[in-house]
Amino acid sequence: MKLRIATAALMIAAFSLPAFAADEFYVVQDVKTKKCTVVDKKPMDTSMTVVSPSGTIYKSRTEAESGMKTVKVCSSN
């Protein structure tokens, strides 16, 4: 019985942790299309470039979307 409870607790924790980890949002620009988007992971490849001022990391998606409106290269598209 204890093993089942422990297993259930671990499963719940494993499914809920990614929801709490997504507290970093970036404004990025696609190198080819020059289109700006908001992503929840810092881009590791060269197809996307972080264009937020001074590499700002936003705490929410809505904050990043409003910050994207102030980025010069994103507002010109």
All heavy atoms as a GROMACS GRO file, in nm:
protein
  577
    1MET      N    1   0.082  -0.120   0.000
    1MET     CA    2   0.000   0.000   0.000
    1MET      C    3   0.087   0.126   0.000
    1MET      O    4   0.058   0.220  -0.071
    1MET     CB    5  -0.092  -0.004   0.123
    1MET     CG    6  -0.187   0.110   0.132
    1MET     SD    7  -0.313   0.093   0.005
    1MET     CE    8  -0.417   0.224   0.045
    2LYS      N    9   0.190   0.126   0.081
    2LYS     CA   10   0.280   0.243   0.088
    2LYS      C   11   0.351   0.265  -0.046
    2LYS      O   12   0.374   0.378  -0.085
    2LYS     CB   13   0.381   0.226   0.200
    2LYS     CG   14   0.322   0.239   0.338
    2LYS     CD   15   0.429   0.224   0.444
    2LYS     CE   16   0.366   0.228   0.583
    2LYS     NZ   17   0.467   0.216   0.687
    3LEU      N   18   0.384   0.156  -0.110
    3LEU     CA   19   0.451   0.166  -0.240
    3LEU      C   20   0.358   0.230  -0.344
    3LEU      O   21   0.402   0.313  -0.424
    3LEU     CB   22   0.495   0.027  -0.288
    3LEU     CG   23   0.568   0.022  -0.422
    3LEU    CD1   24   0.696   0.104  -0.415
    3LEU    CD2   25   0.599  -0.121  -0.458
    4ARG      N   26   0.231   0.196  -0.341
    4ARG     CA   27   0.135   0.256  -0.434
    4ARG      C   28   0.120   0.406  -0.409
    4ARG      O   29   0.114   0.485  -0.503
    4ARG     CB   30   0.000   0.189  -0.422
    4ARG     CG   31  -0.004   0.052  -0.483
    4ARG     CD   32  -0.142  -0.004  -0.479
    4ARG     NE   33  -0.145  -0.138  -0.535
    4ARG     CZ   34  -0.252  -0.212  -0.542
    4ARG    NH1   35  -0.366  -0.167  -0.494
    4ARG    NH2   36  -0.246  -0.332  -0.594
    5ILE      N   37   0.114   0.445  -0.284
    5ILE     CA   38   0.101   0.588  -0.250
    5ILE      C   39   0.225   0.664  -0.293
    5ILE      O   40   0.216   0.772  -0.351
    5ILE     CB   41   0.073   0.605  -0.100
    5ILE    CG1   42  -0.065   0.550  -0.065
    5ILE    CG2   43   0.083   0.752  -0.060
    5ILE    CD1   44  -0.095   0.544   0.083
    6ALA      N   45   0.341   0.606  -0.267
    6ALA     CA   46   0.466   0.671  -0.307
    6ALA      C   47   0.475   0.683  -0.459
    6ALA      O   48   0.517   0.787  -0.512
    6ALA     CB   49   0.585   0.593  -0.252
    7THR      N   50   0.436   0.579  -0.529
    7THR     CA   51   0.438   0.581  -0.676
    7THR      C   52   0.341   0.686  -0.730
    7THR      O   53   0.375   0.761  -0.822
    7THR     CB   54   0.404   0.442  -0.732
    7THR    OG1   55   0.495   0.346  -0.679
    7THR    CG2   56   0.412   0.441  -0.882
    8ALA      N   57   0.223   0.694  -0.672
    8ALA     CA   58   0.125   0.793  -0.715
    8ALA      C   59   0.175   0.934  -0.689
    8ALA      O   60   0.160   1.023  -0.774
    8ALA     CB   61  -0.008   0.770  -0.644
    9ALA      N   62   0.239   0.957  -0.576
    9ALA     CA   63   0.293   1.089  -0.544
    9ALA      C   64   0.404   1.128  -0.642
    9ALA      O   65   0.411   1.243  -0.687
    9ALA     CB   66   0.344   1.092  -0.401
   10LEU      N   67   0.489   1.034  -0.677
   10LEU     CA   68   0.595   1.061  -0.774
   10LEU      C   69   0.540   1.091  -0.913
   10LEU      O   70   0.590   1.178  -0.983
   10LEU     CB   71   0.692   0.944  -0.780
   10LEU     CG   72   0.787   0.931  -0.661
   10LEU    CD1   73   0.868   0.802  -0.672
   10LEU    CD2   74   0.880   1.050  -0.653
   11MET      N   75   0.436   1.020  -0.951
   11MET     CA   76   0.374   1.045  -1.082
   11MET      C   77   0.313   1.185  -1.087
   11MET      O   78   0.328   1.256  -1.187
   11MET     CB   79   0.266   0.939  -1.110
   11MET     CG   80   0.319   0.798  -1.120
   11MET     SD   81   0.390   0.762  -1.278
   11MET     CE   82   0.246   0.761  -1.379
   12ILE      N   83   0.244   1.224  -0.981
   12ILE     CA   84   0.184   1.358  -0.977
   12ILE      C   85   0.292   1.464  -0.983
   12ILE      O   86   0.280   1.562  -1.055
   12ILE     CB   87   0.096   1.372  -0.851
   12ILE    CG1   88  -0.027   1.284  -0.864
   12ILE    CG2   89   0.057   1.518  -0.829
   12ILE    CD1   90  -0.108   1.272  -0.738
   13ALA      N   91   0.400   1.445  -0.909
   13ALA     CA   92   0.510   1.541  -0.910
   13ALA      C   93   0.575   1.549  -1.048
   13ALA      O   94   0.607   1.658  -1.095
   13ALA     CB   95   0.614   1.502  -0.805
   14ALA      N   96   0.591   1.436  -1.112
   14ALA     CA   97   0.654   1.435  -1.245
   14ALA      C   98   0.571   1.508  -1.349
   14ALA      O   99   0.625   1.575  -1.438
   14ALA     CB  100   0.678   1.291  -1.289
   15PHE      N  101   0.439   1.498  -1.339
   15PHE     CA  102   0.353   1.566  -1.435
   15PHE      C  103   0.336   1.714  -1.405
   15PHE      O  104   0.309   1.794  -1.493
   15PHE     CB  105   0.216   1.499  -1.442
   15PHE     CG  106   0.218   1.367  -1.514
   15PHE    CD1  107   0.182   1.251  -1.448
   15PHE    CD2  108   0.258   1.359  -1.646
   15PHE    CE1  109   0.184   1.129  -1.513
   15PHE    CE2  110   0.260   1.238  -1.712
   15PHE     CZ  111   0.224   1.122  -1.646
   16SER      N  112   0.350   1.754  -1.279
   16SER     CA  113   0.326   1.894  -1.244
   16SER      C  114   0.452   1.980  -1.253
   16SER      O  115   0.443   2.101  -1.267
   16SER     CB  116   0.266   1.905  -1.105
   16SER     OG  117   0.356   1.855  -1.009
   17LEU      N  118   0.570   1.924  -1.245
   17LEU     CA  119   0.693   2.002  -1.247
   17LEU      C  120   0.712   2.083  -1.375
   17LEU      O  121   0.752   2.199  -1.368
   17LEU     CB  122   0.814   1.913  -1.222
   17LEU     CG  123   0.836   1.876  -1.076
   17LEU    CD1  124   0.956   1.783  -1.062
   17LEU    CD2  125   0.854   1.998  -0.989
   18PRO      N  126   0.686   2.030  -1.494
   18PRO     CA  127   0.704   2.113  -1.613
   18PRO      C  128   0.615   2.237  -1.615
   18PRO      O  129   0.653   2.340  -1.669
   18PRO     CB  130   0.668   2.020  -1.728
   18PRO     CG  131   0.693   1.885  -1.675
   18PRO     CD  132   0.660   1.893  -1.528
   19ALA      N  133   0.502   2.232  -1.554
   19ALA     CA  134   0.414   2.349  -1.549
   19ALA      C  135   0.475   2.460  -1.464
   19ALA      O  136   0.458   2.578  -1.494
   19ALA     CB  137   0.278   2.310  -1.494
   20PHE      N  138   0.545   2.424  -1.361
   20PHE     CA  139   0.608   2.525  -1.276
   20PHE      C  140   0.740   2.574  -1.333
   20PHE      O  141   0.785   2.682  -1.301
   20PHE     CB  142   0.633   2.468  -1.136
   20PHE     CG  143   0.506   2.437  -1.062
   20PHE    CD1  144   0.476   2.307  -1.027
   20PHE    CD2  145   0.417   2.537  -1.030
   20PHE    CE1  146   0.359   2.278  -0.959
   20PHE    CE2  147   0.299   2.509  -0.962
   20PHE     CZ  148   0.270   2.380  -0.926
   21ALA      N  149   0.803   2.497  -1.419
   21ALA     CA  150   0.932   2.534  -1.474
   21ALA      C  151   0.922   2.637  -1.586
   21ALA      O  152   1.019   2.701  -1.620
   21ALA     CB  153   1.003   2.409  -1.526
   22ALA      N  154   0.805   2.654  -1.645
   22ALA     CA  155   0.790   2.744  -1.759
   22ALA      C  156   0.766   2.887  -1.712
   22ALA      O  157   0.664   2.947  -1.739
   22ALA     CB  158   0.676   2.697  -1.847
   23ASP      N  159   0.865   2.944  -1.642
   23ASP     CA  160   0.850   3.082  -1.599
   23ASP      C  161   0.953   3.173  -1.665
   23ASP      O  162   0.982   3.280  -1.618
   23ASP     CB  163   0.859   3.092  -1.447
   23ASP     CG  164   0.992   3.045  -1.392
   23ASP    OD1  165   1.068   2.983  -1.467
   23ASP    OD2  166   1.020   3.072  -1.274
   24GLU      N  167   1.007   3.128  -1.777
   24GLU     CA  168   1.099   3.209  -1.856
   24GLU      C  169   1.047   3.216  -1.998
   24GLU      O  170   1.023   3.113  -2.062
   24GLU     CB  171   1.239   3.148  -1.856
   24GLU     CG  172   1.306   3.151  -1.722
   24GLU     CD  173   1.447   3.096  -1.728
   24GLU    OE1  174   1.483   3.033  -1.830
   24GLU    OE2  175   1.521   3.116  -1.632
   25PHE      N  176   1.029   3.338  -2.047
   25PHE     CA  177   0.981   3.358  -2.183
   25PHE      C  178   1.075   3.455  -2.254
   25PHE      O  179   1.125   3.549  -2.194
   25PHE     CB  180   0.838   3.413  -2.182
   25PHE     CG  181   0.739   3.314  -2.127
   25PHE    CD1  182   0.708   3.312  -1.993
   25PHE    CD2  183   0.679   3.222  -2.210
   25PHE    CE1  184   0.618   3.221  -1.941
   25PHE    CE2  185   0.589   3.129  -2.160
   25PHE     CZ  186   0.558   3.130  -2.025
   26TYR      N  187   1.099   3.429  -2.381
   26TYR     CA  188   1.192   3.508  -2.461
   26TYR      C  189   1.122   3.560  -2.586
   26TYR      O  190   1.039   3.491  -2.643
   26TYR     CB  191   1.311   3.422  -2.505
   26TYR     CG  192   1.390   3.365  -2.390
   26TYR    CD1  193   1.357   3.242  -2.333
   26TYR    CD2  194   1.500   3.432  -2.340
   26TYR    CE1  195   1.429   3.190  -2.228
   26TYR    CE2  196   1.574   3.380  -2.235
   26TYR     CZ  197   1.538   3.260  -2.179
   26TYR     OH  198   1.611   3.209  -2.076
   27VAL      N  199   1.159   3.680  -2.628
   27VAL     CA  200   1.114   3.733  -2.756
   27VAL      C  201   1.225   3.699  -2.856
   27VAL      O  202   1.339   3.740  -2.839
   27VAL     CB  203   1.091   3.885  -2.750
   27VAL    CG1  204   1.053   3.938  -2.887
   27VAL    CG2  205   0.985   3.919  -2.648
   28VAL      N  206   1.189   3.620  -2.958
   28VAL     CA  207   1.288   3.577  -3.056
   28VAL      C  208   1.242   3.614  -3.197
   28VAL      O  209   1.124   3.637  -3.222
   28VAL     CB  210   1.312   3.424  -3.048
   28VAL    CG1  211   1.371   3.385  -2.915
   28VAL    CG2  212   1.187   3.347  -3.076
   29GLN      N  213   1.339   3.620  -3.287
   29GLN     CA  214   1.310   3.651  -3.427
   29GLN      C  215   1.367   3.540  -3.513
   29GLN      O  216   1.482   3.500  -3.496
   29GLN     CB  217   1.372   3.784  -3.466
   29GLN     CG  218   1.338   3.827  -3.606
   29GLN     CD  219   1.403   3.960  -3.643
   29GLN    OE1  220   1.518   3.983  -3.610
   29GLN    NE2  221   1.329   4.044  -3.709
   30ASP      N  222   1.285   3.490  -3.605
   30ASP     CA  223   1.329   3.390  -3.700
   30ASP      C  224   1.427   3.456  -3.796
   30ASP      O  225   1.397   3.562  -3.852
   30ASP     CB  226   1.209   3.333  -3.776
   30ASP     CG  227   1.247   3.215  -3.862
   30ASP    OD1  228   1.335   3.232  -3.950
   30ASP    OD2  229   1.189   3.108  -3.844
   31VAL      N  230   1.542   3.397  -3.815
   31VAL     CA  231   1.647   3.456  -3.898
   31VAL      C  232   1.603   3.468  -4.044
   31VAL      O  233   1.631   3.569  -4.110
   31VAL     CB  234   1.777   3.373  -3.887
   31VAL    CG1  235   1.883   3.423  -3.982
   31VAL    CG2  236   1.828   3.374  -3.744
   32LYS      N  237   1.531   3.369  -4.096
   32LYS     CA  238   1.492   3.370  -4.237
   32LYS      C  239   1.371   3.459  -4.264
   32LYS      O  240   1.374   3.540  -4.356
   32LYS     CB  241   1.463   3.229  -4.285
   32LYS     CG  242   1.585   3.141  -4.289
   32LYS     CD  243   1.552   3.002  -4.336
   32LYS     CE  244   1.676   2.914  -4.333
   32LYS     NZ  245   1.648   2.776  -4.367
   33THR      N  246   1.265   3.444  -4.185
   33THR     CA  247   1.141   3.517  -4.212
   33THR      C  248   1.134   3.653  -4.144
   33THR      O  249   1.047   3.733  -4.176
   33THR     CB  250   1.019   3.435  -4.166
   33THR    OG1  251   1.024   3.419  -4.024
   33THR    CG2  252   1.015   3.300  -4.235
   34LYS      N  253   1.222   3.676  -4.046
   34LYS     CA  254   1.226   3.801  -3.968
   34LYS      C  255   1.100   3.820  -3.884
   34LYS      O  256   1.070   3.929  -3.842
   34LYS     CB  257   1.248   3.924  -4.058
   34LYS     CG  258   1.370   3.916  -4.144
   34LYS     CD  259   1.495   3.913  -4.062
   34LYS     CE  260   1.617   3.919  -4.152
   34LYS     NZ  261   1.737   3.873  -4.089
   35LYS      N  262   1.024   3.713  -3.859
   35LYS     CA  263   0.903   3.721  -3.780
   35LYS      C  264   0.937   3.698  -3.633
   35LYS      O  265   1.012   3.608  -3.598
   35LYS     CB  266   0.802   3.615  -3.826
   35LYS     CG  267   0.672   3.621  -3.753
   35LYS     CD  268   0.575   3.516  -3.802
   35LYS     CE  269   0.448   3.525  -3.720
   35LYS     NZ  270   0.354   3.421  -3.752
   36CYS      N  271   0.878   3.780  -3.545
   36CYS     CA  272   0.903   3.769  -3.401
   36CYS      C  273   0.795   3.684  -3.335
   36CYS      O  274   0.679   3.691  -3.372
   36CYS     CB  275   0.903   3.907  -3.338
   36CYS     SG  276   1.041   4.010  -3.392
   37THR      N  277   0.838   3.605  -3.237
   37THR     CA  278   0.746   3.523  -3.159
   37THR      C  279   0.794   3.518  -3.014
   37THR      O  280   0.906   3.559  -2.984
   37THR     CB  281   0.736   3.380  -3.213
   37THR    OG1  282   0.868   3.324  -3.218
   37THR    CG2  283   0.673   3.374  -3.349
   38VAL      N  284   0.708   3.466  -2.928
   38VAL     CA  285   0.743   3.444  -2.788
   38VAL      C  286   0.759   3.294  -2.767
   38VAL      O  287   0.674   3.216  -2.807
   38VAL     CB  288   0.632   3.499  -2.695
   38VAL    CG1  289   0.661   3.465  -2.551
   38VAL    CG2  290   0.618   3.649  -2.712
   39VAL      N  291   0.871   3.254  -2.706
   39VAL     CA  292   0.897   3.114  -2.678
   39VAL      C  293   0.926   3.095  -2.530
   39VAL      O  294   0.966   3.189  -2.462
   39VAL     CB  295   1.014   3.059  -2.763
   39VAL    CG1  296   0.981   3.062  -2.910
   39VAL    CG2  297   1.142   3.136  -2.737
   40ASP      N  298   0.906   2.973  -2.481
   40ASP     CA  299   0.930   2.947  -2.340
   40ASP      C  300   1.064   2.882  -2.310
   40ASP      O  301   1.095   2.850  -2.197
   40ASP     CB  302   0.817   2.863  -2.281
   40ASP     CG  303   0.804   2.728  -2.347
   40ASP    OD1  304   0.870   2.706  -2.451
   40ASP    OD2  305   0.728   2.644  -2.296
   41LYS      N  306   1.145   2.862  -2.413
   41LYS     CA  307   1.280   2.808  -2.396
   41LYS      C  308   1.377   2.892  -2.476
   41LYS      O  309   1.347   2.934  -2.588
   41LYS     CB  310   1.287   2.664  -2.444
   41LYS     CG  311   1.205   2.571  -2.359
   41LYS     CD  312   1.215   2.429  -2.408
   41LYS     CE  313   1.130   2.342  -2.319
   41LYS     NZ  314   1.074   2.229  -2.384
   42LYS      N  315   1.494   2.917  -2.420
   42LYS     CA  316   1.594   2.993  -2.491
   42LYS      C  317   1.639   2.915  -2.614
   42LYS      O  318   1.672   2.797  -2.604
   42LYS     CB  319   1.714   3.021  -2.400
   42LYS     CG  320   1.811   3.119  -2.458
   42LYS     CD  321   1.914   3.161  -2.358
   42LYS     CE  322   2.003   3.266  -2.418
   42LYS     NZ  323   2.101   3.315  -2.324
   43PRO      N  324   1.640   2.980  -2.731
   43PRO     CA  325   1.677   2.907  -2.853
   43PRO      C  326   1.824   2.867  -2.849
   43PRO      O  327   1.910   2.947  -2.813
   43PRO     CB  328   1.649   3.008  -2.965
   43PRO     CG  329   1.638   3.140  -2.900
   43PRO     CD  330   1.603   3.118  -2.758
   44MET      N  331   1.849   2.743  -2.885
   44MET     CA  332   1.985   2.690  -2.885
   44MET      C  333   2.044   2.681  -3.025
   44MET      O  334   2.164   2.668  -3.040
   44MET     CB  335   1.988   2.552  -2.819
   44MET     CG  336   1.952   2.556  -2.674
   44MET     SD  337   2.064   2.664  -2.586
   44MET     CE  338   2.051   2.599  -2.424
   45ASP      N  339   1.959   2.685  -3.128
   45ASP     CA  340   2.011   2.676  -3.264
   45ASP      C  341   2.022   2.817  -3.324
   45ASP      O  342   1.982   2.916  -3.263
   45ASP     CB  343   1.924   2.586  -3.350
   45ASP     CG  344   1.780   2.632  -3.356
   45ASP    OD1  345   1.746   2.731  -3.291
   45ASP    OD2  346   1.701   2.568  -3.428
   46THR      N  347   2.077   2.827  -3.442
   46THR     CA  348   2.100   2.956  -3.505
   46THR      C  349   1.984   3.006  -3.589
   46THR      O  350   1.993   3.112  -3.649
   46THR     CB  351   2.226   2.949  -3.594
   46THR    OG1  352   2.209   2.845  -3.691
   46THR    CG2  353   2.350   2.921  -3.510
   47SER      N  354   1.873   2.932  -3.593
   47SER     CA  355   1.759   2.976  -3.674
   47SER      C  356   1.676   3.084  -3.603
   47SER      O  357   1.599   3.153  -3.667
   47SER     CB  358   1.670   2.858  -3.709
   47SER     OG  359   1.610   2.805  -3.592
   48MET      N  360   1.694   3.099  -3.472
   48MET     CA  361   1.622   3.200  -3.394
   48MET      C  362   1.722   3.285  -3.316
   48MET      O  363   1.822   3.234  -3.268
   48MET     CB  364   1.526   3.135  -3.294
   48MET     CG  365   1.419   3.054  -3.359
   48MET     SD  366   1.297   3.160  -3.431
   48MET     CE  367   1.149   3.081  -3.379
   49THR      N  368   1.691   3.414  -3.304
   49THR     CA  369   1.776   3.506  -3.230
   49THR      C  370   1.693   3.577  -3.124
   49THR      O  371   1.584   3.625  -3.154
   49THR     CB  372   1.837   3.612  -3.326
   49THR    OG1  373   1.905   3.545  -3.430
   49THR    CG2  374   1.932   3.703  -3.252
   50VAL      N  375   1.745   3.586  -3.002
   50VAL     CA  376   1.677   3.660  -2.896
   50VAL      C  377   1.691   3.808  -2.928
   50VAL      O  378   1.801   3.860  -2.944
   50VAL     CB  379   1.737   3.628  -2.757
   50VAL    CG1  380   1.671   3.711  -2.650
   50VAL    CG2  381   1.723   3.481  -2.726
   51VAL      N  382   1.577   3.879  -2.938
   51VAL     CA  383   1.579   4.020  -2.976
   51VAL      C  384   1.526   4.112  -2.868
   51VAL      O  385   1.515   4.232  -2.889
   51VAL     CB  386   1.501   4.045  -3.108
   51VAL    CG1  387   1.573   3.981  -3.224
   51VAL    CG2  388   1.359   3.997  -3.097
   52SER      N  389   1.492   4.059  -2.752
   52SER     CA  390   1.443   4.145  -2.645
   52SER      C  391   1.558   4.232  -2.595
   52SER      O  392   1.674   4.193  -2.602
   52SER     CB  393   1.384   4.062  -2.532
   52SER     OG  394   1.475   3.965  -2.489
   53PRO      N  395   1.527   4.352  -2.545
   53PRO     CA  396   1.632   4.444  -2.502
   53PRO      C  397   1.722   4.383  -2.395
   53PRO      O  398   1.674   4.334  -2.294
   53PRO     CB  399   1.555   4.563  -2.446
   53PRO     CG  400   1.412   4.542  -2.479
   53PRO     CD  401   1.394   4.402  -2.523
   54SER      N  402   1.850   4.384  -2.421
   54SER     CA  403   1.952   4.330  -2.330
   54SER      C  404   1.925   4.186  -2.290
   54SER      O  405   1.960   4.142  -2.182
   54SER     CB  406   1.960   4.416  -2.203
   54SER     OG  407   1.988   4.549  -2.234
   55GLY      N  408   1.861   4.110  -2.378
   55GLY     CA  409   1.833   3.969  -2.351
   55GLY      C  410   1.736   3.949  -2.236
   55GLY      O  411   1.746   3.853  -2.160
   56THR      N  412   1.640   4.038  -2.222
   56THR     CA  413   1.544   4.033  -2.112
   56THR      C  414   1.472   3.900  -2.108
   56THR      O  415   1.426   3.849  -2.210
   56THR     CB  416   1.440   4.146  -2.125
   56THR    OG1  417   1.509   4.270  -2.132
   56THR    CG2  418   1.344   4.148  -2.009
   57ILE      N  419   1.460   3.844  -1.988
   57ILE     CA  420   1.384   3.720  -1.966
   57ILE      C  421   1.255   3.760  -1.896
   57ILE      O  422   1.258   3.820  -1.788
   57ILE     CB  423   1.463   3.621  -1.880
   57ILE    CG1  424   1.594   3.585  -1.949
   57ILE    CG2  425   1.380   3.496  -1.854
   57ILE    CD1  426   1.689   3.506  -1.862
   58TYR      N  427   1.142   3.731  -1.958
   58TYR     CA  428   1.012   3.768  -1.904
   58TYR      C  429   0.957   3.656  -1.818
   58TYR      O  430   0.984   3.539  -1.842
   58TYR     CB  431   0.915   3.801  -2.017
   58TYR     CG  432   0.962   3.917  -2.102
   58TYR    CD1  433   1.028   3.896  -2.222
   58TYR    CD2  434   0.940   4.048  -2.062
   58TYR    CE1  435   1.071   4.003  -2.299
   58TYR    CE2  436   0.982   4.155  -2.138
   58TYR     CZ  437   1.048   4.132  -2.257
   58TYR     OH  438   1.091   4.237  -2.333
   59LYS      N  439   0.878   3.691  -1.718
   59LYS     CA  440   0.823   3.594  -1.624
   59LYS      C  441   0.688   3.536  -1.667
   59LYS      O  442   0.644   3.436  -1.614
   59LYS     CB  443   0.809   3.656  -1.485
   59LYS     CG  444   0.940   3.699  -1.427
   59LYS     CD  445   1.027   3.580  -1.397
   59LYS     CE  446   1.159   3.625  -1.339
   59LYS     NZ  447   1.257   3.520  -1.331
   60SER      N  448   0.621   3.601  -1.763
   60SER     CA  449   0.493   3.549  -1.811
   60SER      C  450   0.483   3.572  -1.961
   60SER      O  451   0.552   3.657  -2.017
   60SER     CB  452   0.376   3.618  -1.741
   60SER     OG  453   0.366   3.752  -1.781
   61ARG      N  454   0.397   3.494  -2.024
   61ARG     CA  455   0.378   3.508  -2.169
   61ARG      C  456   0.319   3.644  -2.205
   61ARG      O  457   0.359   3.706  -2.302
   61ARG     CB  458   0.290   3.395  -2.222
   61ARG     CG  459   0.269   3.401  -2.373
   61ARG     CD  460   0.204   3.278  -2.428
   61ARG     NE  461   0.286   3.160  -2.420
   61ARG     CZ  462   0.381   3.128  -2.510
   61ARG    NH1  463   0.404   3.208  -2.612
   61ARG    NH2  464   0.451   3.019  -2.497
   62THR      N  465   0.224   3.692  -2.125
   62THR     CA  466   0.162   3.821  -2.155
   62THR      C  467   0.262   3.934  -2.141
   62THR      O  468   0.258   4.030  -2.217
   62THR     CB  469   0.040   3.847  -2.065
   62THR    OG1  470   0.078   3.834  -1.929
   62THR    CG2  471  -0.072   3.749  -2.094
   63GLU      N  472   0.351   3.923  -2.043
   63GLU     CA  473   0.456   4.023  -2.026
   63GLU      C  474   0.550   4.023  -2.148
   63GLU      O  475   0.590   4.129  -2.197
   63GLU     CB  476   0.534   3.992  -1.899
   63GLU     CG  477   0.637   4.095  -1.860
   63GLU     CD  478   0.711   4.055  -1.733
   63GLU    OE1  479   0.648   4.001  -1.641
   63GLU    OE2  480   0.833   4.079  -1.728
   64ALA      N  481   0.583   3.906  -2.197
   64ALA     CA  482   0.669   3.895  -2.315
   64ALA      C  483   0.600   3.947  -2.440
   64ALA      O  484   0.662   4.014  -2.524
   64ALA     CB  485   0.713   3.751  -2.335
   65GLU      N  486   0.470   3.921  -2.453
   65GLU     CA  487   0.396   3.969  -2.570
   65GLU      C  488   0.388   4.122  -2.570
   65GLU      O  489   0.400   4.185  -2.675
   65GLU     CB  490   0.258   3.908  -2.574
   65GLU     CG  491   0.262   3.760  -2.612
   65GLU     CD  492   0.128   3.690  -2.594
   65GLU    OE1  493   0.035   3.749  -2.534
   65GLU    OE2  494   0.118   3.574  -2.638
   66SER      N  495   0.368   4.182  -2.454
   66SER     CA  496   0.366   4.329  -2.450
   66SER      C  497   0.506   4.385  -2.468
   66SER      O  498   0.523   4.492  -2.528
   66SER     CB  499   0.304   4.378  -2.319
   66SER     OG  500   0.381   4.338  -2.209
   67GLY      N  501   0.608   4.313  -2.422
   67GLY     CA  502   0.746   4.355  -2.445
   67GLY      C  503   0.785   4.345  -2.590
   67GLY      O  504   0.866   4.424  -2.640
   68MET      N  505   0.726   4.249  -2.662
   68MET     CA  506   0.756   4.232  -2.804
   68MET      C  507   0.711   4.354  -2.884
   68MET      O  508   0.773   4.390  -2.983
   68MET     CB  509   0.688   4.105  -2.856
   68MET     CG  510   0.720   4.073  -3.000
   68MET     SD  511   0.665   3.909  -3.052
   68MET     CE  512   0.490   3.920  -3.033
   69LYS      N  513   0.606   4.422  -2.838
   69LYS     CA  514   0.556   4.541  -2.908
   69LYS      C  515   0.655   4.657  -2.899
   69LYS      O  516   0.651   4.747  -2.983
   69LYS     CB  517   0.422   4.583  -2.851
   69LYS     CG  518   0.314   4.479  -2.875
   69LYS     CD  519   0.185   4.516  -2.806
   69LYS     CE  520   0.082   4.405  -2.822
   69LYS     NZ  521  -0.037   4.427  -2.743
   70THR      N  522   0.744   4.654  -2.802
   70THR     CA  523   0.840   4.764  -2.785
   70THR      C  524   0.973   4.737  -2.857
   70THR      O  525   1.054   4.827  -2.870
   70THR     CB  526   0.870   4.788  -2.636
   70THR    OG1  527   0.934   4.672  -2.581
   70THR    CG2  528   0.743   4.818  -2.560
   71VAL      N  529   0.992   4.615  -2.904
   71VAL     CA  530   1.117   4.581  -2.973
   71VAL      C  531   1.109   4.636  -3.115
   71VAL      O  532   1.016   4.608  -3.189
   71VAL     CB  533   1.140   4.428  -2.974
   71VAL    CG1  534   1.264   4.392  -3.054
   71VAL    CG2  535   1.150   4.375  -2.832
   72LYS      N  536   1.208   4.716  -3.150
   72LYS     CA  537   1.206   4.788  -3.278
   72LYS      C  538   1.199   4.694  -3.399
   72LYS      O  539   1.121   4.717  -3.491
   72LYS     CB  540   1.327   4.879  -3.288
   72LYS     CG  541   1.318   4.983  -3.393
   72LYS     CD  542   1.432   5.080  -3.383
   72LYS     CE  543   1.394   5.208  -3.451
   72LYS     NZ  544   1.495   5.311  -3.434
   73VAL      N  545   1.278   4.587  -3.401
   73VAL     CA  546   1.279   4.498  -3.517
   73VAL      C  547   1.148   4.420  -3.530
   73VAL      O  548   1.115   4.376  -3.639
   73VAL     CB  549   1.399   4.401  -3.515
   73VAL    CG1  550   1.528   4.475  -3.527
   73VAL    CG2  551   1.397   4.313  -3.393
   74CYS      N  552   1.075   4.405  -3.420
   74CYS     CA  553   0.949   4.332  -3.426
   74CYS      C  554   0.834   4.424  -3.467
   74CYS      O  555   0.742   4.382  -3.534
   74CYS     CB  556   0.916   4.271  -3.290
   74CYS     SG  557   1.033   4.144  -3.241
   75SER      N  558   0.838   4.548  -3.429
   75SER     CA  559   0.729   4.640  -3.463
   75SER      C  560   0.736   4.688  -3.608
   75SER      O  561   0.638   4.735  -3.662
   75SER     CB  562   0.729   4.760  -3.369
   75SER     OG  563   0.851   4.831  -3.380
   76SER      N  564   0.852   4.674  -3.671
   76SER     CA  565   0.864   4.719  -3.811
   76SER      C  566   0.809   4.616  -3.909
   76SER      O  567   0.794   4.645  -4.025
   76SER     CB  568   1.011   4.748  -3.844
   76SER     OG  569   1.089   4.630  -3.834
   77ASN      N  570   0.780   4.493  -3.861
   77ASN     CA  571   0.726   4.388  -3.951
   77ASN      C  572   0.577   4.391  -3.956
   77ASN      O  573   0.504   4.401  -3.873
   77ASN     CB  574   0.775   4.250  -3.906
   77ASN     CG  575   0.924   4.236  -3.933
   77ASN    OD1  576   0.980   4.306  -4.015
   77ASN    ND2  577   0.985   4.147  -3.860
   0.00000   0.00000   0.00000
